[in-house]
Amino acid sequence: MTLENFPYDKSLFKNLEHLFRLLIEHAPDTILLLDLDLKILFINRIYPQYTFSQVLGQTPLVYLSEEDGKEYQRVFQKAIQTGEIQSIEFGSVLESKWFSRLIPIRSSTGNVESVMVIAHEFSEQQRAETALRESEERYRSLVEFCPDAIMIHRDEKFIYINTAAMALLGASSLQQVIGKKIFEILHSSYHQSVHERIKNIQKKKIRTNFLEEKFIRFDGQIIDVEVAAQEIIFDGKPAILAIGKDITKRKQAEAIQRANGELNRSIIEAMPGGIIQIRPDGSIEKANLQAQKILGLSFNQLTSRYVNDFAPETLWEDGSPCPVEEYPVSKCLKTGQPQPATTIGVRRLDGKISWAIYQAVPLKNPESGEIQGSIVMFVDITYRKQLEEEYRQAQKMEAIGHLAGGVAHDFNNLLSAILGYSEIALMDLPSTHPHYELFQKIYEAGKRAEGLTHQLLAFSR
C-alpha cells in the first residue's frame, strides 16, 4: 500500500507543511539545509549575536576551527558522493561541542541536491554526565570480571557481590547472598575480630591490609580467604568494601612444603656425614649437626665463615698444605660440575686434625641453569686414620720385635761360647792365679749380657 491509496482524513493533513515547519522551528536540535557548495539555505535557530540574514548564504565552516573545518568538508563530500548518512563531532569557535548527522537529500532524479544537517550541542554538564556513565560502565565491567571476590556490605548485610564472590561462596544466585548477614558465611572463630575490624574502619576511616579469615561456603566447605577492607560510598550511603582471595590451595601447598621441609631437615640432621650449603660467593649458608661436630665449630661460627677462611687449617694426607682452589667446593663453584671424593684434613680450634672425605655438587636454577651455590658432603674418617696410624705403629713394633729376636739369638750364641770358655778357665786355674780374677769378671759380664738377651727374646715375643 502506498501513501496515495492509504485511507486518511485529508482535512487532518491540510496544514501538513505548517506542522512540519513548527516541528523544525521548535526542535531542540539545530537543523540546517546546505547546498552542494556547503552554503546554508535554511537554519531553524541561530545564536543571539547573529541574524538570519547574516547566516543564510554563509558556510558553517566559518564557525569551525581550521582542523575541524577540513574534517567537516571531508565528511560533507563523503555524504554527497555515497548518498549515505554521515556523522561528525566537532568544536566551534564559540567553544561549544557539537555532534552532527549529515543526511543527503535526493531530487526526483535520484541525485543528491542538498544535505540536511541535524546538529546537537553538547554542554559540559552533558559531556560530564556521559563520561560519568561511561566510567561507571567501565568500572562495573572491571568489578564484574575481576578475578578477586568483591563484596559490599552495610549494617553487616551483603548489598553487592561480583561473579568471583559468588564462585568463592559457592552461591548459585545473587538472592542467596544479598541481604544475608556477613557472619553467616564467616567462621565463628573470626566473628569477634571481624566485628572489631569493621568498627575500626568506620571510626578511623582506614583501609586494612589483607588478613586471613575462614569462610563457610554454601556447600559447607570451609575455605581460607585473605580479606582487605575499607569504607566507601555506595548508592549514596557509607558501606564496607571487602576484597577476598581464596588462599586455600596456597595454604595447603605451604603446609605440604613445611612438612617436606621438616622431613628434609630431619633427614639431613640424621645423616651420618656432614652437609654444608655454600652460596655462590663462598659463604656458608647452612650446616647440619654432624658438620658442626666434625669441624668442631658451632652453627653460628660456621655460617659466619667463607670457604677461604679454612685455607690455613687444611692439609693433604702427606701433611702438606691444601690450597683453597683445590677444594672440591671451589672447583664445583667454578666449573658448575660435581667433584669427586677428596680426602682433606682440617685443623680444628682445639688443635686436633679432623680428617674427612669431601664431595661437592652444584645447586643450579632449574630454568636458567645459573649456579646458585653448592652442597658439600663429607664423611668423618678421623677414627679410621687413627686406626691406620696405630696399625702402622704396630707393624713397626712387630718389625723391631723380629729384629730384636734375631739379634738376641745371635748374641746368645756368642754368649754361650764366652760363658763356656770362661767357666772352664775358672775351673782349671787356681784362685791364686793372676788371670783368675780376669776370667771371673768375663764370666760375670757374660751372665749380665745373658739377662739382656732374655729381655730381648721376651720383647720379640
C-alpha positions, 0 to 999 in steps of 0.5 A: 500500500502506498501513501496515495491509496492509504485511507486518511482524513485529508482535512487532518493533513491540510496544514501538513507543511505548517506542522512540519515547519513548527516541528523544525522551528521548535526542535531542540536540535539545530537543523540546517539545509546546505547546498552542494557548495556547503552554503546554508539555505535554511537554519531553524535557530541561530545564536543571539549575536547573529541574524538570519540574514547574516547566516543564510548564504554563509558556510558553517565552516566559518564557525569551525576551527581550521582542523575541524573545518577540513574534517567537516568538508571531508565528511560533507563530500563523503555524504554527497558522493555515497548518498549515505548518512554521515556523522561528525563531532566537532568544536566551534569557535564559540567553544561549544561541542557539537555532534552532527548527522549529515543526511543527503537529500535526493531530487526526483532524479535520484541525485543528491541536491542538498544535505540536511544537517541535524546538529546537537550541542553538547554542554559540559554538564552533558559531556560530564554526565556521559563520561560519568556513565561511561566510567561507571560502565567501565568500572562495573565491567572491571568489578564484574570480571575481576578475578578477586571476590568483591563484596559490599556490605552495610549494617553487616548485610551483603548489598553487592557481590561480583561473579568471583564472590559468588564462585568463592561462596559457592552461591548459585544466585545473587538472592542467596547472598544479598541481604544475608548477614556477613557472619553467616558465611564467616567462621565463628572463630573470626566473628569477634575480630571481624566485628572489631575490624569493621568498627575500626574502619568506620571510626578511623576511616582506614583501609586494612591490609589483607588478613586471613579469615575462614569462610563457610561456603554454601556447600559447607566447605570451609575455605581460607580467604585473605580479606582487605577492607575499607569504607566507601560510598555506595548508592549514596550511603557509607558501606564496607568494601571487602576484597577476598582471595581464596588462599586455600590451595596456597595454604595447603601447598605451604603446609605440604612444603613445611612438612617436606621441609621438616622431613628434609631437615630431619633427614639431613640432621640424621645423616651420618656425614656432614652437609654444608650449603655454600652460596655462590660467593663462598659463604656458608649458608647452612650446616647440619649437626654432624658438620658442626661436630666434625669441624668442631665449630658451632652453627653460628661460627660456621655460617659466619665463615667463607670457604677461604677462611679454612685455607690455613687449617687444611692439609693433604694426607702427606701433611702438606698444605691444601690450597683453597682452589683445590677444594672440591667446593671451589672447583664445583663453584667454578666449573658448575660440575660435581667433584669427586671424593677428596680426602682433606684434613682440617685443623680444628680450634682445639688443635686436633686434625679432623680428617674427612672425605669431601664431595661437592655438587652444584645447586643450579636454577632449574630454568636458567641453569645459573649456579646458585651455590653448592652442597658439600658432603663429607664423611668423618674418617678421623677414627679410621686414620687413627686406626691406620696410624696405630696399625702402622705403629704396630707393624713397626713394633712387630718389625723391631720385635723380629729384629730384636729376636734375631739379634738376641739369638745371635748374641746368645750364641756368642754368649754361650761360647764366652760363658763356656770358655770362661767357666772352664778357665775358672775351673782349671786355674787356681784362685791364686792365679793372676788371670783368675780374677780376669776370667771371673769378671768375663764370666760375670759380664757374660751372665749380665749380657745373658739377662739382656738377651732374655729381655730381648727374646721376651720383647720379640715375643 
